[in-house]
């Protein structure tokens, strides 16, 4: 069994967290237009929308490297405006036995929580991934404020 970890970062947003949640849940295809330097493509493989049980994939650029992730939506909490994305395929699973991303949004806060299990003790903490998510949130906020 690997070492388990959890990283959380939040940024204050001027535009209201509900807009972020709506974009993720109702129009995730638009995120590549909102943040083209970070997200190249979004696809729904199973399900018609982002809902519990849907399987989705993202092609993205993390720290100058093209990557892919395939996820299943494990939970959606409309009251807390959160979505739990469990990674089932892709680059992250080369370093981690398990990896989940929880996106949550309050009135003035956008939060990303990474829950993971490293394959070895030498595996780095996913700080680059956390930074990627914060940069994505910043691009989304810029889009909403324009």
N, C-alpha and C positions, 0 to 999 in steps of 0.2 A: 504494500500500500504506500502511495506517495504522500508527500506533505500537502495538507489542505491549506488553502488561503482564501482571503476575502479582501478585496480592495474597493474602496468607495471614494468617489470624487463628486463634488457638486459645484455648480457655478450659478451665480445669480444671473437671472435673465430679466430684461425689461419688458418683454413682450407677453409674458404670461405662459406658464407651463402647459396649459391646455392645448395651445397651438402645436407644441411639439408632439404631444400624445396623439392628437388628431392626425398629424402628418404620418407618424409611424403606423397608426392603425388603419387609417382610411386611404392614404395616398403614398404608401412607401415607394412606389415607382418614381415619384417626384424627387426623392432624396438625392438621386444622382444629378438632377438638374440644380438642386440647391447647393450641393457640395461636390462639384465635378472633380476636384483634385483629390477627394477622399473616396468617393463611391462611384464606381464605373457602371454597375448593373445590379438590378434587383429582380428576382423572379420568384413567383409562387409555384411550387411544384405540386402541392396537394392542398386542396381547399380553394375557395374562390376569393377569399379576403384574408386579412390577418385576423385569425381567430384561434382559439385553443385547438390544438391538433394540426394546424396548418404547417406545412413544411415549406421553408423559404430558403433562398440562397442569395448571397451578396458577393459581388466581385469588388474588391476595394484595394486602395493603395495605402499601405502602412509603412511609414518611415522610408518611402522610396521604393518599396517592393510590392509588386502585384500579388494579391492573395485572394483566397476564396474561403467562404464559410457557408455551411449548410446547417440550418437550425430548425428545430420544431418549437412551436409556440406552446410553452407549458402552462402559462397562466396569464390572464388579463384581469386587472382590477380597475374597473372604470372609476370607482370612487377615489382610489389613490392615484389614478392615471399612471398605472405601471404595467409593463409587459415583461414577462420572463421568457428569454430565448435560450433554449438548451442546444449547444453545439453538438451535431451528430456526425459531421464530416468536415474536412478541410484542414488548413494549415495549423490552426491552433491545437488540433489533436496530435500533431507531431511532438509537441512538448508537454501536453497535459492529458491525463487520463480522462478528465471530465472538465467541462467549462460551460458556465452559464453567464449570461449577461442580463442584468435587470435594469431596464430603463424606467425611470419614474420622474414625474413632474408635478411640482406644486405651483402655487400662484407665481412665485418669483424665483423658483429654483428648478434647475435641471440636474438630475442625479443619475450616475451610472455606477452600478455595483457589479464587480466581477467575482464570481465564486468558482473556484478551480481546485483541482488536485494535480500537483506536479508529478511527472513520471519519475523524476529523481530529485534528490535534495539540491543538486547543482543546477537544476532548471531555474532560470531567472524568474523573478516576479513579473507579471505581465504589465509593467509600467508603460511600455510603448503602446500597448492596446488601450490602456486607460487614457493615455494622452491622445490617441486617435479619436476616441469617443468624445473627449472634451473639445477637440478641434472641430469635430462634426457638429457638436452642439453650438459652437460659436458661429459656424457657417449658417446653421439653421436660424439662429437669432438674427444674424445680419439680413437674411432673406426676409424674415418677418418684419423687421424694422424698416425695410425699404418700401 
